[in-house]
Amino acid sequence: MAHESNTTYLSKLLPSDVGGKPRTVQFVFGNGSRLELCLDDLNEDMREQLALHGLSQKGGDSTSNLSKARDFMGGYAAVQTVLDNLRNGLWSSRVSSNTSDLVTAVARILKIDEDVARAKVAAASDEQLSVIRKNPEVKMAIAKIQEARAKEAAKAAPKLEDLLGSIGM
């Protein structure tokens, strides 16, 4: 039976959501029916498959706004940020989405640990971040970081002559 179109078709509740359960994902349909699965009900191989799928999705999601423009360097940077954040125990944050290079630049300029720089950047307002980004020393440091990332991406990219040959030039 169909329901009105203004009803949410499917809501997914995670443990961190209101009404969430530990280690469980709940699937709540707009008609009130509900399914759930607790990680403890899965064997280790299945949990690993879910983790790998989730990691793949999280990395891919970080590049979703870059694929149409074929921004490979931006995509590389976005996935690198996700991987770095996960290694540092950060699932998501404002700092991770747009300020990773800024954090690194601040850490290098001030000669402080990146975790300390990340905390400083996270505490800054958008207006303060804008002022910091406009600082010439910060701009130069970010440019160097982006140049290094571009060089790293270039190592993995096809050679220009191969690329031209593949398109008949």
Buried (B, 14 or more C-beta within 10 A) or exposed (E): EEEEEEEEEEEEBEEEEEEBEEBBBBEBBBEEEEEEEEBEEBEEEEBEEBEEEEEEEBBBEBBEEBEEEEBBBBBBBBBBBBBBBBEEEBEEEEBBEEBBBBBBBBBBBEEEEBEEBBBBBBEBEEEEBEEBBEBEEBEEBBEBBBEEBBEBBEEEBEEEEEEEEEEEE
